[in-house]
């Protein structure tokens, strides 16, 4: 396998913590583009990795960073709009700028991280993800698209978030408890991308659905987290009428932990039909056996935070 020079957008987030070390193992030279390099220094200790502070919405800056790159990996995405950029800007306009910068810099290879069921359902999140995929497919570049179900792993937004709620709330009202998901391990997603980076010939112009082997309802997932934690917090499924109210109210809370668009996304089951892992000869890991490992780490971090607060 030939080592490549890779430029990654969004590589300093959750999935990046798995993907960057995995790509480094293959000997690739990696440039991570981040708004704030100083806050992401942990990944800089990985051999062959450089982090640069860049405004990724600046097309000229992207072009300069892409020069001499063998491939670009675009992983930036949001569950709802941010203060600085809307979902449309992030999911659709940004890929257009990335494509234009690739073309200007002479880079022909683009990997796009997307979502399972992109372009389906009622949510703005899924709709704009689908629009981004269409832009990439018609770009003229050699592309690969990864459609992932909800991911789990250390410090994820699934297990850790619900664990915190179950520890602190007397009861957990749960919208869309019957929604079906096939959670996938972030390490498996990273492995899939790494294999496609290594083998362009078999992955160009292909879309890979990446989902785990267990199909669970959201209620099943939350109750499994609760039982593994050993707490007794009741999980109360909400009818959609109340779920909508909960989503609207949560949008007003700091950090916007849940939104109406999240609610709409959950109306579309995140379960795949075409096994991308099988196509890449990867055996994906199931969700439930990982819970004791993930929650043990969570409990350890909780103790550390408590000890720090005693100083």
Kinemage of the C-alpha trace (Angstrom):
@kinemage 1
@onewidth
@group {chain A} dominant
@subgroup {mainchain}
@vectorlist {calphas} color= white
{ca unk a 1} P 0.000 0.000 0.000
{ca unk a 2} L 1.260 3.465 -0.920
{ca unk a 3} L 1.255 6.071 1.851
{ca unk a 4} L -0.782 9.150 0.933
{ca unk a 5} L -1.064 12.770 1.951
{ca unk a 6} L -4.570 13.223 3.339
{ca unk a 7} L -6.357 16.436 4.279
{ca unk a 8} L -9.236 15.922 6.704
{ca unk a 9} L -12.040 18.347 7.544
{ca unk a 10} L -13.852 17.460 10.753
{ca unk a 11} L -11.129 15.099 11.899
{ca unk a 12} L -10.871 16.608 15.362
{ca unk a 13} L -14.310 15.360 16.433
{ca unk a 14} L -15.605 12.071 17.810
{ca unk a 15} L -15.087 9.925 14.710
{ca unk a 16} L -11.744 11.606 14.062
{ca unk a 17} L -10.425 10.301 17.380
{ca unk a 18} L -10.785 6.816 15.878
{ca unk a 19} L -10.025 7.548 12.234
{ca unk a 20} L -6.852 9.615 12.546
{ca unk a 21} L -4.860 7.024 14.551
{ca unk a 22} L -6.147 4.275 12.235
{ca unk a 23} L -4.961 6.122 9.114
{ca unk a 24} L -1.640 6.907 10.783
{ca unk a 25} L -1.093 3.168 11.301
{ca unk a 26} L -1.063 2.806 7.530
{ca unk a 27} L 1.694 5.403 7.295
{ca unk a 28} L -0.357 8.196 5.740
{ca unk a 29} L 0.659 11.823 6.267
{ca unk a 30} L -2.367 13.626 7.641
{ca unk a 31} L -3.280 17.306 7.813
{ca unk a 32} L -6.249 18.136 10.044
{ca unk a 33} L -8.004 21.432 9.415
{ca unk a 34} L -9.540 22.950 12.545
{ca unk a 35} L -10.773 26.373 13.566
{ca unk a 36} L -8.809 26.235 16.778
{ca unk a 37} L -5.593 24.273 16.581
{ca unk a 38} L -4.682 24.844 20.254
{ca unk a 39} L -7.790 23.061 21.514
{ca unk a 40} L -7.053 19.938 19.443
{ca unk a 41} L -3.428 19.307 20.334
{ca unk a 42} L -4.046 15.733 21.585
{ca unk a 43} L -4.220 14.360 18.029
{ca unk a 44} L -1.015 16.189 17.088
{ca unk a 45} L 1.025 13.601 19.032
{ca unk a 46} L -0.067 10.893 16.564
{ca unk a 47} L 2.863 10.212 14.192
{ca unk a 48} L 2.485 11.886 10.808
{ca unk a 49} L -0.333 14.197 11.910
{ca unk a 50} L -0.329 17.975 11.626
{ca unk a 51} L -3.144 20.245 12.791
{ca unk a 52} L -3.650 23.603 11.116
{ca unk a 53} L -5.964 26.458 12.092
{ca unk a 54} L -8.072 27.195 9.012
{ca unk a 55} L -11.489 28.666 8.301
{ca unk a 56} L -12.894 25.737 6.347
{ca unk a 57} L -15.628 27.968 4.898
{ca unk a 58} L -12.942 30.010 3.108
{ca unk a 59} L -12.608 28.505 -0.367
{ca unk a 60} L -9.218 30.110 -1.047
{ca unk a 61} L -7.834 28.787 2.241
{ca unk a 62} L -9.092 25.312 1.369
{ca unk a 63} L -7.461 25.442 -2.046
{ca unk a 64} L -4.110 26.299 -0.497
{ca unk a 65} L -4.392 23.450 2.019
{ca unk a 66} L -5.433 20.931 -0.640
{ca unk a 67} L -2.427 21.538 -2.880
{ca unk a 68} L -0.302 18.373 -3.160
{ca unk a 69} L -2.943 16.297 -1.312
{ca unk a 70} L -3.739 12.826 -2.637
{ca unk a 71} L -7.231 12.826 -1.145
{ca unk a 72} L -9.621 14.930 0.943
{ca unk a 73} L -11.820 13.419 3.659
{ca unk a 74} L -14.809 15.607 4.515
{ca unk a 75} L -16.476 14.697 7.828
{ca unk a 76} L -17.992 17.978 9.016
{ca unk a 77} L -21.666 17.732 9.919
{ca unk a 78} L -24.164 19.093 12.440
{ca unk a 79} L -27.380 17.809 13.959
{ca unk a 80} L -28.856 21.302 13.871
{ca unk a 81} L -27.704 24.739 12.841
{ca unk a 82} L -24.998 26.496 14.808
{ca unk a 83} L -24.751 30.152 15.704
{ca unk a 84} L -22.239 30.698 12.917
{ca unk a 85} L -23.530 28.461 10.145
{ca unk a 86} L -26.875 26.943 9.266
{ca unk a 87} L -27.379 23.285 8.444
{ca unk a 88} L -27.753 24.220 4.775
{ca unk a 89} L -24.409 26.034 4.810
{ca unk a 90} L -22.624 23.174 6.575
{ca unk a 91} L -24.108 20.203 4.748
{ca unk a 92} L -24.565 21.637 1.232
{ca unk a 93} L -22.664 24.868 0.663
{ca unk a 94} L -19.506 23.657 2.408
{ca unk a 95} L -19.230 20.492 0.256
{ca unk a 96} L -19.598 22.718 -2.811
{ca unk a 97} L -16.648 24.807 -1.608
{ca unk a 98} L -14.659 21.680 -0.837
{ca unk a 99} L -15.313 20.348 -4.349
{ca unk a 100} L -14.347 23.661 -5.956
{ca unk a 101} L -11.153 23.773 -3.887
{ca unk a 102} L -10.322 20.173 -4.867
{ca unk a 103} L -10.782 21.003 -8.528
{ca unk a 104} L -8.679 24.177 -8.257
{ca unk a 105} L -5.910 22.326 -6.416
{ca unk a 106} L -5.909 19.348 -8.760
{ca unk a 107} L -7.211 16.861 -6.188
{ca unk a 108} L -9.467 14.229 -7.752
{ca unk a 109} L -10.240 12.012 -4.719
{ca unk a 110} L -12.935 12.889 -2.179
{ca unk a 111} L -14.354 10.878 0.728
{ca unk a 112} L -17.632 12.154 2.233
{ca unk a 113} L -19.010 11.159 5.630
{ca unk a 114} L -22.808 11.150 5.498
{ca unk a 115} L -25.707 9.517 7.330
{ca unk a 116} L -27.825 6.442 6.871
{ca unk a 117} L -31.131 7.379 5.171
{ca unk a 118} L -29.693 10.647 3.868
{ca unk a 119} L -32.257 12.343 1.640
{ca unk a 120} L -35.170 10.463 3.209
{ca unk a 121} L -37.748 11.462 5.793
{ca unk a 122} L -38.923 14.862 6.980
{ca unk a 123} L -35.953 16.203 8.902
{ca unk a 124} L -33.787 19.032 7.624
{ca unk a 125} L -30.748 17.093 8.777
{ca unk a 126} L -31.446 14.110 6.524
{ca unk a 127} L -32.626 16.287 3.654
{ca unk a 128} L -29.457 18.391 3.569
{ca unk a 129} L -27.289 15.293 3.944
{ca unk a 130} L -28.991 13.936 0.823
{ca unk a 131} L -28.424 17.210 -1.012
{ca unk a 132} L -24.726 17.057 -0.109
{ca unk a 133} L -24.464 13.536 -1.476
{ca unk a 134} L -26.048 14.638 -4.761
{ca unk a 135} L -23.556 17.497 -5.045
{ca unk a 136} L -20.644 15.089 -4.521
{ca unk a 137} L -21.976 12.466 -6.939
{ca unk a 138} L -22.251 15.065 -9.706
{ca unk a 139} L -18.913 16.725 -8.958
{ca unk a 140} L -16.797 14.849 -11.495
{ca unk a 141} L -14.424 13.820 -8.697
{ca unk a 142} L -13.620 10.244 -7.698
{ca unk a 143} L -15.848 10.004 -4.643
{ca unk a 144} L -16.772 7.559 -1.908
{ca unk a 145} L -19.717 8.182 0.439
{ca unk a 146} L -20.124 6.594 3.876
{ca unk a 147} L -23.670 6.443 5.250
{ca unk a 148} L -23.375 5.652 8.939
{ca unk a 149} L -26.038 4.798 11.460
{ca unk a 150} L -25.711 6.357 14.917
{ca unk a 151} L -22.195 5.699 16.209
{ca unk a 152} L -21.083 4.593 19.662
{ca unk a 153} L -17.681 4.603 21.330
{ca unk a 154} L -15.717 6.344 24.065
{ca unk a 155} L -17.130 9.814 24.806
{ca unk a 156} L -19.869 9.465 22.222
{ca unk a 157} L -23.119 11.406 22.055
{ca unk a 158} L -25.276 8.330 22.562
{ca unk a 159} L -24.229 6.231 25.555
{ca unk a 160} L -22.564 9.030 27.515
{ca unk a 161} L -25.477 11.432 27.063
{ca unk a 162} L -28.172 8.998 28.162
{ca unk a 163} L -26.000 7.714 31.006
{ca unk a 164} L -25.728 11.247 32.381
{ca unk a 165} L -29.491 11.752 32.144
{ca unk a 166} L -30.285 8.409 33.764
{ca unk a 167} L -27.978 9.175 36.687
{ca unk a 168} L -29.470 12.596 37.408
{ca unk a 169} L -33.171 12.514 36.520
{ca unk a 170} L -35.860 10.889 38.687
{ca unk a 171} L -37.497 9.649 35.456
{ca unk a 172} L -36.582 9.922 31.786
{ca unk a 173} L -39.393 10.885 29.373
{ca unk a 174} L -38.320 9.569 25.972
{ca unk a 175} L -39.588 10.813 22.621
{ca unk a 176} L -39.738 8.354 19.702
{ca unk a 177} L -38.877 5.416 21.966
{ca unk a 178} L -39.987 2.997 19.259
{ca unk a 179} L -37.610 4.318 16.600
{ca unk a 180} L -35.387 1.537 15.241
{ca unk a 181} L -31.610 1.986 15.134
{ca unk a 182} L -28.626 -0.175 14.260
{ca unk a 183} L -25.825 1.459 16.298
{ca unk a 184} L -22.366 1.042 14.832
{ca unk a 185} L -18.978 1.155 16.539
{ca unk a 186} L -16.923 4.206 15.563
{ca unk a 187} L -13.839 2.019 15.249
{ca unk a 188} L -15.593 -0.032 12.562
{ca unk a 189} L -16.515 3.129 10.639
{ca unk a 190} L -12.884 4.239 10.854
{ca unk a 191} L -11.751 0.844 9.552
{ca unk a 192} L -14.148 1.101 6.605
{ca unk a 193} L -12.799 4.520 5.617
{ca unk a 194} L -9.191 3.366 6.048
{ca unk a 195} L -9.759 0.402 3.730
{ca unk a 196} L -11.288 2.611 1.060
{ca unk a 197} L -8.419 5.096 1.340
{ca unk a 198} L -5.980 2.236 0.875
{ca unk a 199} L -7.866 0.679 -2.056
{ca unk a 200} L -9.160 3.333 -4.440
{ca unk a 201} L -9.755 0.884 -7.265
{ca unk a 202} L -12.647 -0.907 -5.545
{ca unk a 203} L -14.217 2.022 -3.693
{ca unk a 204} L -14.451 4.882 -6.205
{ca unk a 205} L -18.001 6.040 -6.992
{ca unk a 206} L -19.489 3.794 -4.321
{ca unk a 207} L -21.726 4.390 -1.314
{ca unk a 208} L -21.296 2.205 1.763
{ca unk a 209} L -24.085 1.794 4.313
{ca unk a 210} L -22.407 1.265 7.686
{ca unk a 211} L -24.654 -0.124 10.422
{ca unk a 212} L -24.282 -2.518 13.319
{ca unk a 213} L -25.570 -6.097 13.552
{ca unk a 214} L -28.109 -5.325 16.316
{ca unk a 215} L -31.395 -3.605 15.488
{ca unk a 216} L -32.765 -1.968 18.629
{ca unk a 217} L -35.417 0.565 19.428
{ca unk a 218} L -34.324 3.776 21.094
{ca unk a 219} L -36.179 2.579 24.182
{ca unk a 220} L -34.229 -0.696 24.124
{ca unk a 221} L -30.963 1.237 23.964
{ca unk a 222} L -31.812 3.546 26.847
{ca unk a 223} L -33.050 0.702 29.041
{ca unk a 224} L -29.897 -1.308 28.279
{ca unk a 225} L -27.774 1.667 29.358
{ca unk a 226} L -29.864 2.012 32.523
{ca unk a 227} L -29.611 -1.659 33.421
{ca unk a 228} L -25.853 -1.715 32.812
{ca unk a 229} L -25.474 1.334 35.038
{ca unk a 230} L -27.451 -0.421 37.762
{ca unk a 231} L -29.861 2.480 38.318
{ca unk a 232} L -33.640 2.296 38.518
{ca unk a 233} L -34.639 5.404 36.608
{ca unk a 234} L -38.017 4.792 34.924
{ca unk a 235} L -37.941 5.303 31.146
{ca unk a 236} L -41.291 6.725 30.029
{ca unk a 237} L -42.078 6.544 26.282
{ca unk a 238} L -43.863 9.680 25.113
{ca unk a 239} L -46.612 9.821 22.507
{ca unk a 240} L -45.605 11.926 19.526
{ca unk a 241} L -47.754 14.867 20.604
{ca unk a 242} L -45.793 15.169 23.857
{ca unk a 243} L -42.525 14.277 22.117
{ca unk a 244} L -42.935 17.298 19.859
{ca unk a 245} L -43.479 19.550 22.865
{ca unk a 246} L -40.409 18.087 24.584
{ca unk a 247} L -38.313 18.710 21.454
{ca unk a 248} L -39.459 22.320 21.152
{ca unk a 249} L -38.743 22.936 24.830
{ca unk a 250} L -35.296 21.331 24.629
{ca unk a 251} L -34.341 23.747 21.854
{ca unk a 252} L -34.492 26.529 24.432
{ca unk a 253} L -32.047 24.855 26.824
{ca unk a 254} L -28.294 25.607 26.902
{ca unk a 255} L -26.455 23.428 24.416
{ca unk a 256} L -29.733 22.532 22.669
{ca unk a 257} L -29.597 18.849 23.751
{ca unk a 258} L -32.567 17.849 21.587
{ca unk a 259} L -34.349 19.617 18.758
{ca unk a 260} L -37.503 19.323 16.736
{ca unk a 261} L -35.362 18.271 13.778
{ca unk a 262} L -33.847 15.492 15.924
{ca unk a 263} L -37.425 14.400 16.621
{ca unk a 264} L -38.183 14.356 12.892
{ca unk a 265} L -34.969 12.421 12.186
{ca unk a 266} L -36.084 9.719 14.615
{ca unk a 267} L -39.252 9.239 12.573
{ca unk a 268} L -37.025 7.571 9.960
{ca unk a 269} L -35.566 4.280 11.188
{ca unk a 270} L -31.756 4.265 10.984
{ca unk a 271} L -31.519 0.695 9.711
{ca unk a 272} L -29.703 -0.221 6.504
{ca unk a 273} L -30.409 -2.596 3.634
{ca unk a 274} L -27.050 -2.943 1.873
{ca unk a 275} L -24.247 -4.193 4.113
{ca unk a 276} L -21.278 -1.933 3.424
{ca unk a 277} L -19.192 -3.699 6.040
{ca unk a 278} L -19.624 -7.027 4.274
{ca unk a 279} L -18.512 -5.422 1.009
{ca unk a 280} L -15.321 -4.314 2.776
{ca unk a 281} L -14.811 -7.637 4.570
{ca unk a 282} L -15.391 -6.100 7.998
{ca unk a 283} L -17.314 -7.859 10.749
{ca unk a 284} L -19.044 -5.050 12.687
{ca unk a 285} L -19.212 -5.173 16.446
{ca unk a 286} L -22.576 -5.311 18.261
{ca unk a 287} L -23.676 -2.552 20.599
{ca unk a 288} L -24.748 -4.247 23.836
{ca unk a 289} L -21.471 -6.083 24.653
{ca unk a 290} L -19.699 -2.723 24.555
{ca unk a 291} L -21.902 -1.089 27.193
{ca unk a 292} L -19.990 -2.313 30.303
{ca unk a 293} L -16.736 -1.063 28.767
{ca unk a 294} L -18.114 2.336 27.768
{ca unk a 295} L -19.933 2.901 31.035
{ca unk a 296} L -16.951 1.834 33.137
{ca unk a 297} L -14.983 4.576 31.429
{ca unk a 298} L -17.836 6.964 32.094
{ca unk a 299} L -17.884 6.085 35.795
{ca unk a 300} L -14.114 6.541 36.007
{ca unk a 301} L -14.386 9.997 34.466
{ca unk a 302} L -17.225 10.868 36.852
{ca unk a 303} L -15.025 9.975 39.833
{ca unk a 304} L -12.147 12.039 38.481
{ca unk a 305} L -14.416 15.039 37.997
{ca unk a 306} L -15.728 14.640 41.551
{ca unk a 307} L -12.209 14.464 42.975
{ca unk a 308} L -11.180 17.562 41.047
{ca unk a 309} L -14.158 19.397 42.494
{ca unk a 310} L -12.969 18.572 46.039
{ca unk a 311} L -9.703 20.470 45.591
